[in-house]
Amino acid sequence: MEESIQKTATTRAFARDLQSMLQEAETLVRNAGQQLRDDYRTARDRVASTVSTSLSDAKKSFNTVEDSVLTRARNTARTTNSFVVEHPWQAFAAGACIGFVLGVLSSRR
């Protein structure tokens, strides 16, 4: 009978230990999940910050290039307009020559 009581006590102790280990494992898994979420958030925030900075720099560069191209295009248009106003027949002859050359080249194909 003592042996049976002793086995029951040992079984109960084993069950308690097993339950305690399962609770500890569950706590560890929960903590690991929380740590992963925190690491994910940190990495996501770092990437978002880097992308945002890069995008902002790209927009600034694009605006600078756009301003430069528009300025050059306006200057070229003004220069061309001045030339055509001052030398209309030369501009007409240049346009006719370019048109003739393009016509000859396109008819060969």
N, C-alpha and C positions, 0 to 999 in steps of 0.2 A: 504494500500500500504506500509506503514511504517512497518507494521507487516511482510509483505512478504520480504522486504529488510532485516529486522532484522533476519528473519529465514535463508535467503540466506547467510548473513554474519556469522551467527552462524554455519551453515553447512560448510562453507568454513573454518572457524576457526577449527572446529572439524576435517575436512579432513586434514588440515595442521598439527594439533596435532597428528593425527593418522599416517600421513606420517612420522613425526618426530620420533614417538615412534617406528615405523617399522625400520627406519634407525638406531636408537640406538640399537634395538634388534639385527639387522644384524651385527652391529659393535661388540656387546657383543659376539655373536656366533663366529664371526671371531677371536676375541681375545681369547676366550676360546679354540677354535681349535688350535690356535698357542701355547697356554700354554700347551695343552695336547701333542702336537708334541714335544715341548721342554722337558716336563717331560718324555715322551717316550724315546727320544734320551738319556737323562741322565741315565735313568734306563737301557737302552740297553747297553750303554757304561760301566756302573758299572758291569753288568752281564758279558759282554765280557772280561773286565779286570780280574774279579774273575776267570772266566773259563780259561783264558789264563794263569794266575798265577798257578792255580791248575794243569793244563795240563803240564806246565813247571816243576813243582815240581814232578809230577808223572813220567815224562820222566827221571828226574834226579834219582829218586828212582829206577826206572826200570833199568837204566844203572848201578847203584851201585849193585843191586841184580844180574844182568847179569854178571858183572865182578866177583862177589864173586862166583857164581855158576861155571863159566868157570875156575876160579882158582882152585876150589875144584876138578872139573872134571879132569883137567890136573894133579893135584897132585895124585889123585887116579889112573889115567892111568899110571903115572910114577911108583908108588908104585907097582901096579899089574905087570907091565912089569919087574920090578926088581925082584919080587918074582918068576915069571915064568922063567926068565933067570937063576936065582940062583938054583931053585928047579923044573926042568921041569917034573920029574916023579910025584912029589907030586901034581903039578898043573894038570897033566893029570888025576891022580886018583880022584882029587876033581871034575873035570869036568865030569868024567865018573859017579861018585856017584850022582851028581846033575842031570845028564841026566837020570839015572836009576830011581831016585825018581820021576821025572817029568813024565817019561813014565808010571810008575805004577799008578800015580795019574790020568793021562789022560785016561788010559785004563779002569778005574773004572766008568767013566762017560759015 
